[in-house]
Structure formats: C-alpha cells, structure tokens
Amino acid sequence: MDEPTRTGIEAAAFRRLLQHLDAHREVQNIDLMNLAGFCRNCLARWYREAAAERGVTLDDGAARERIYGMPYGEWKARFQREATPAQQQDFAARRKD
C-alpha cells in the first residue's frame, strides 16, 4: 500500500472514530480512560501535536473543538456528568499502574 492511500485510510478511520464518539456522548471521558487509557482530551492533544509536527499551530481549544464537534465548554455543560465515586476510584487505581 502506498503512503497516500495509507494516510487516506487512516484519516477516514479517524473521522469514523470521531463520528462514533459524537454519536455516543453518554460515554464519559472517565469511562474511556478507565477502559481504554485515553479519552477525547487525549485525542485532542494528539491532534494538536500531529499538527505541530507538520508546522501547523493549534491551541488546545481549537484541537478540542475538532474532537468534540463544538467548543469544549459547551460540550462539558451539555454532556459531561459528575464522575461517580466508583469511577473516580477506578481511575485512581489505574493511575497507580
């Protein structure tokens, strides 16, 4: 597989991941962190870092807006719930690993 084809496939898979996360806003970042070790904020950071590697400057807000599909503050106000004690405990336990 040539590089442009691979890059196009990877980009399509990434867009599909964002669509999937957008369709499942009930899945909280702490759920993603506890189960997979990454969250939407991690994706935003990776997006910003990939842009920087290519000479494109993005701030955290712009990167998060791309991942969340709206400004981060708006997403938090509309969809983020307070983490349960069990979620917080699981997160703390995993951080020690």
PyMOL CGO cylinders between C-alpha atoms (Angstrom):
from pymol import cmd
from pymol.cgo import CYLINDER

trace = [
    CYLINDER, 0.00, 0.00, 0.00, 1.41, 3.37, -0.91, 0.3, 1, 1, 1, 1, 1, 1,
    CYLINDER, 1.41, 3.37, -0.91, 1.75, 6.20, 1.62, 0.3, 1, 1, 1, 1, 1, 1,
    CYLINDER, 1.75, 6.20, 1.62, -1.05, 8.46, 0.28, 0.3, 1, 1, 1, 1, 1, 1,
    CYLINDER, -1.05, 8.46, 0.28, -3.50, 5.54, 0.30, 0.3, 1, 1, 1, 1, 1, 1,
    CYLINDER, -3.50, 5.54, 0.30, -2.50, 4.53, 3.84, 0.3, 1, 1, 1, 1, 1, 1,
    CYLINDER, -2.50, 4.53, 3.84, -2.81, 8.12, 5.03, 0.3, 1, 1, 1, 1, 1, 1,
    CYLINDER, -2.81, 8.12, 5.03, -6.26, 8.44, 3.44, 0.3, 1, 1, 1, 1, 1, 1,
    CYLINDER, -6.26, 8.44, 3.44, -7.45, 5.22, 5.06, 0.3, 1, 1, 1, 1, 1, 1,
    CYLINDER, -7.45, 5.22, 5.06, -6.12, 6.31, 8.45, 0.3, 1, 1, 1, 1, 1, 1,
    CYLINDER, -6.12, 6.31, 8.45, -7.80, 9.70, 8.09, 0.3, 1, 1, 1, 1, 1, 1,
    CYLINDER, -7.80, 9.70, 8.09, -11.12, 8.03, 7.20, 0.3, 1, 1, 1, 1, 1, 1,
    CYLINDER, -11.12, 8.03, 7.20, -10.83, 5.73, 10.22, 0.3, 1, 1, 1, 1, 1, 1,
    CYLINDER, -10.83, 5.73, 10.22, -10.10, 8.73, 12.46, 0.3, 1, 1, 1, 1, 1, 1,
    CYLINDER, -10.10, 8.73, 12.46, -13.14, 10.60, 11.12, 0.3, 1, 1, 1, 1, 1, 1,
    CYLINDER, -13.14, 10.60, 11.12, -15.23, 7.48, 11.77, 0.3, 1, 1, 1, 1, 1, 1,
    CYLINDER, -15.23, 7.48, 11.77, -13.93, 7.34, 15.36, 0.3, 1, 1, 1, 1, 1, 1,
    CYLINDER, -13.93, 7.34, 15.36, -14.96, 10.98, 15.87, 0.3, 1, 1, 1, 1, 1, 1,
    CYLINDER, -14.96, 10.98, 15.87, -18.42, 10.25, 14.42, 0.3, 1, 1, 1, 1, 1, 1,
    CYLINDER, -18.42, 10.25, 14.42, -18.76, 7.27, 16.74, 0.3, 1, 1, 1, 1, 1, 1,
    CYLINDER, -18.76, 7.27, 16.74, -17.77, 9.29, 19.80, 0.3, 1, 1, 1, 1, 1, 1,
    CYLINDER, -17.77, 9.29, 19.80, -20.17, 12.05, 18.74, 0.3, 1, 1, 1, 1, 1, 1,
    CYLINDER, -20.17, 12.05, 18.74, -22.98, 9.51, 18.46, 0.3, 1, 1, 1, 1, 1, 1,
    CYLINDER, -22.98, 9.51, 18.46, -22.18, 8.20, 21.96, 0.3, 1, 1, 1, 1, 1, 1,
    CYLINDER, -22.18, 8.20, 21.96, -21.90, 11.34, 24.03, 0.3, 1, 1, 1, 1, 1, 1,
    CYLINDER, -21.90, 11.34, 24.03, -23.20, 9.38, 27.00, 0.3, 1, 1, 1, 1, 1, 1,
    CYLINDER, -23.20, 9.38, 27.00, -19.77, 7.76, 27.18, 0.3, 1, 1, 1, 1, 1, 1,
    CYLINDER, -19.77, 7.76, 27.18, -17.86, 9.97, 29.53, 0.3, 1, 1, 1, 1, 1, 1,
    CYLINDER, -17.86, 9.97, 29.53, -14.15, 10.69, 29.30, 0.3, 1, 1, 1, 1, 1, 1,
    CYLINDER, -14.15, 10.69, 29.30, -13.56, 8.94, 32.60, 0.3, 1, 1, 1, 1, 1, 1,
    CYLINDER, -13.56, 8.94, 32.60, -15.23, 5.82, 31.14, 0.3, 1, 1, 1, 1, 1, 1,
    CYLINDER, -15.23, 5.82, 31.14, -12.85, 5.95, 28.18, 0.3, 1, 1, 1, 1, 1, 1,
    CYLINDER, -12.85, 5.95, 28.18, -9.85, 6.50, 30.47, 0.3, 1, 1, 1, 1, 1, 1,
    CYLINDER, -9.85, 6.50, 30.47, -10.84, 3.66, 32.76, 0.3, 1, 1, 1, 1, 1, 1,
    CYLINDER, -10.84, 3.66, 32.76, -11.47, 1.19, 29.95, 0.3, 1, 1, 1, 1, 1, 1,
    CYLINDER, -11.47, 1.19, 29.95, -9.05, 2.23, 27.20, 0.3, 1, 1, 1, 1, 1, 1,
    CYLINDER, -9.05, 2.23, 27.20, -6.46, 4.50, 28.80, 0.3, 1, 1, 1, 1, 1, 1,
    CYLINDER, -6.46, 4.50, 28.80, -7.32, 7.50, 26.61, 0.3, 1, 1, 1, 1, 1, 1,
    CYLINDER, -7.32, 7.50, 26.61, -10.16, 9.99, 26.24, 0.3, 1, 1, 1, 1, 1, 1,
    CYLINDER, -10.16, 9.99, 26.24, -11.37, 12.76, 23.97, 0.3, 1, 1, 1, 1, 1, 1,
    CYLINDER, -11.37, 12.76, 23.97, -8.90, 15.17, 25.56, 0.3, 1, 1, 1, 1, 1, 1,
    CYLINDER, -8.90, 15.17, 25.56, -6.06, 12.77, 24.72, 0.3, 1, 1, 1, 1, 1, 1,
    CYLINDER, -6.06, 12.77, 24.72, -7.26, 12.69, 21.11, 0.3, 1, 1, 1, 1, 1, 1,
    CYLINDER, -7.26, 12.69, 21.11, -7.30, 16.48, 21.06, 0.3, 1, 1, 1, 1, 1, 1,
    CYLINDER, -7.30, 16.48, 21.06, -3.75, 16.62, 22.41, 0.3, 1, 1, 1, 1, 1, 1,
    CYLINDER, -3.75, 16.62, 22.41, -2.57, 14.04, 19.82, 0.3, 1, 1, 1, 1, 1, 1,
    CYLINDER, -2.57, 14.04, 19.82, -4.31, 16.05, 17.10, 0.3, 1, 1, 1, 1, 1, 1,
    CYLINDER, -4.31, 16.05, 17.10, -2.60, 19.26, 18.24, 0.3, 1, 1, 1, 1, 1, 1,
    CYLINDER, -2.60, 19.26, 18.24, 0.78, 17.50, 18.44, 0.3, 1, 1, 1, 1, 1, 1,
    CYLINDER, 0.78, 17.50, 18.44, 0.35, 16.00, 14.94, 0.3, 1, 1, 1, 1, 1, 1,
    CYLINDER, 0.35, 16.00, 14.94, -0.48, 19.46, 13.61, 0.3, 1, 1, 1, 1, 1, 1,
    CYLINDER, -0.48, 19.46, 13.61, 2.61, 20.92, 15.28, 0.3, 1, 1, 1, 1, 1, 1,
    CYLINDER, 2.61, 20.92, 15.28, 4.80, 18.21, 13.71, 0.3, 1, 1, 1, 1, 1, 1,
    CYLINDER, 4.80, 18.21, 13.71, 3.56, 19.48, 10.35, 0.3, 1, 1, 1, 1, 1, 1,
    CYLINDER, 3.56, 19.48, 10.35, 4.15, 23.15, 11.17, 0.3, 1, 1, 1, 1, 1, 1,
    CYLINDER, 4.15, 23.15, 11.17, 0.51, 23.97, 11.96, 0.3, 1, 1, 1, 1, 1, 1,
    CYLINDER, 0.51, 23.97, 11.96, -0.14, 25.78, 15.23, 0.3, 1, 1, 1, 1, 1, 1,
    CYLINDER, -0.14, 25.78, 15.23, -3.35, 24.89, 17.05, 0.3, 1, 1, 1, 1, 1, 1,
    CYLINDER, -3.35, 24.89, 17.05, -4.24, 25.85, 20.58, 0.3, 1, 1, 1, 1, 1, 1,
    CYLINDER, -4.24, 25.85, 20.58, -5.95, 23.39, 22.92, 0.3, 1, 1, 1, 1, 1, 1,
    CYLINDER, -5.95, 23.39, 22.92, -9.34, 24.99, 22.34, 0.3, 1, 1, 1, 1, 1, 1,
    CYLINDER, -9.34, 24.99, 22.34, -9.19, 24.57, 18.57, 0.3, 1, 1, 1, 1, 1, 1,
    CYLINDER, -9.19, 24.57, 18.57, -7.98, 20.98, 18.84, 0.3, 1, 1, 1, 1, 1, 1,
    CYLINDER, -7.98, 20.98, 18.84, -10.69, 20.10, 21.37, 0.3, 1, 1, 1, 1, 1, 1,
    CYLINDER, -10.69, 20.10, 21.37, -13.36, 21.72, 19.22, 0.3, 1, 1, 1, 1, 1, 1,
    CYLINDER, -13.36, 21.72, 19.22, -12.32, 19.45, 16.34, 0.3, 1, 1, 1, 1, 1, 1,
    CYLINDER, -12.32, 19.45, 16.34, -12.58, 16.36, 18.54, 0.3, 1, 1, 1, 1, 1, 1,
    CYLINDER, -12.58, 16.36, 18.54, -15.74, 17.33, 20.45, 0.3, 1, 1, 1, 1, 1, 1,
    CYLINDER, -15.74, 17.33, 20.45, -17.50, 18.88, 17.45, 0.3, 1, 1, 1, 1, 1, 1,
    CYLINDER, -17.50, 18.88, 17.45, -18.21, 22.04, 19.48, 0.3, 1, 1, 1, 1, 1, 1,
    CYLINDER, -18.21, 22.04, 19.48, -16.37, 24.25, 21.96, 0.3, 1, 1, 1, 1, 1, 1,
    CYLINDER, -16.37, 24.25, 21.96, -15.18, 22.18, 24.91, 0.3, 1, 1, 1, 1, 1, 1,
    CYLINDER, -15.18, 22.18, 24.91, -17.02, 24.31, 27.47, 0.3, 1, 1, 1, 1, 1, 1,
    CYLINDER, -17.02, 24.31, 27.47, -20.29, 23.81, 25.61, 0.3, 1, 1, 1, 1, 1, 1,
    CYLINDER, -20.29, 23.81, 25.61, -19.74, 20.04, 25.44, 0.3, 1, 1, 1, 1, 1, 1,
    CYLINDER, -19.74, 20.04, 25.44, -19.00, 19.91, 29.16, 0.3, 1, 1, 1, 1, 1, 1,
    CYLINDER, -19.00, 19.91, 29.16, -22.11, 21.92, 30.02, 0.3, 1, 1, 1, 1, 1, 1,
    CYLINDER, -22.11, 21.92, 30.02, -24.36, 19.80, 27.81, 0.3, 1, 1, 1, 1, 1, 1,
    CYLINDER, -24.36, 19.80, 27.81, -22.98, 16.28, 28.21, 0.3, 1, 1, 1, 1, 1, 1,
    CYLINDER, -22.98, 16.28, 28.21, -20.44, 15.85, 30.99, 0.3, 1, 1, 1, 1, 1, 1,
    CYLINDER, -20.44, 15.85, 30.99, -21.70, 14.29, 34.19, 0.3, 1, 1, 1, 1, 1, 1,
    CYLINDER, -21.70, 14.29, 34.19, -20.01, 14.24, 37.56, 0.3, 1, 1, 1, 1, 1, 1,
    CYLINDER, -20.01, 14.24, 37.56, -17.88, 11.13, 37.93, 0.3, 1, 1, 1, 1, 1, 1,
    CYLINDER, -17.88, 11.13, 37.93, -19.24, 8.62, 40.37, 0.3, 1, 1, 1, 1, 1, 1,
    CYLINDER, -19.24, 8.62, 40.37, -17.17, 7.57, 43.38, 0.3, 1, 1, 1, 1, 1, 1,
    CYLINDER, -17.17, 7.57, 43.38, -16.67, 4.17, 41.72, 0.3, 1, 1, 1, 1, 1, 1,
    CYLINDER, -16.67, 4.17, 41.72, -15.40, 5.79, 38.50, 0.3, 1, 1, 1, 1, 1, 1,
    CYLINDER, -15.40, 5.79, 38.50, -13.05, 8.03, 40.47, 0.3, 1, 1, 1, 1, 1, 1,
    CYLINDER, -13.05, 8.03, 40.47, -11.75, 5.07, 42.49, 0.3, 1, 1, 1, 1, 1, 1,
    CYLINDER, -11.75, 5.07, 42.49, -11.19, 3.02, 39.32, 0.3, 1, 1, 1, 1, 1, 1,
    CYLINDER, -11.19, 3.02, 39.32, -9.39, 5.96, 37.70, 0.3, 1, 1, 1, 1, 1, 1,
    CYLINDER, -9.39, 5.96, 37.70, -7.15, 6.47, 40.74, 0.3, 1, 1, 1, 1, 1, 1,
    CYLINDER, -7.15, 6.47, 40.74, -6.31, 2.76, 40.89, 0.3, 1, 1, 1, 1, 1, 1,
    CYLINDER, -6.31, 2.76, 40.89, -5.38, 2.64, 37.21, 0.3, 1, 1, 1, 1, 1, 1,
    CYLINDER, -5.38, 2.64, 37.21, -3.18, 5.74, 37.51, 0.3, 1, 1, 1, 1, 1, 1,
    CYLINDER, -3.18, 5.74, 37.51, -1.00, 3.84, 40.01, 0.3, 1, 1, 1, 1, 1, 1,
    CYLINDER, -1.00, 3.84, 40.01, -0.27, 1.07, 37.48, 0.3, 1, 1, 1, 1, 1, 1,
]
cmd.load_cgo(trace, "trace")
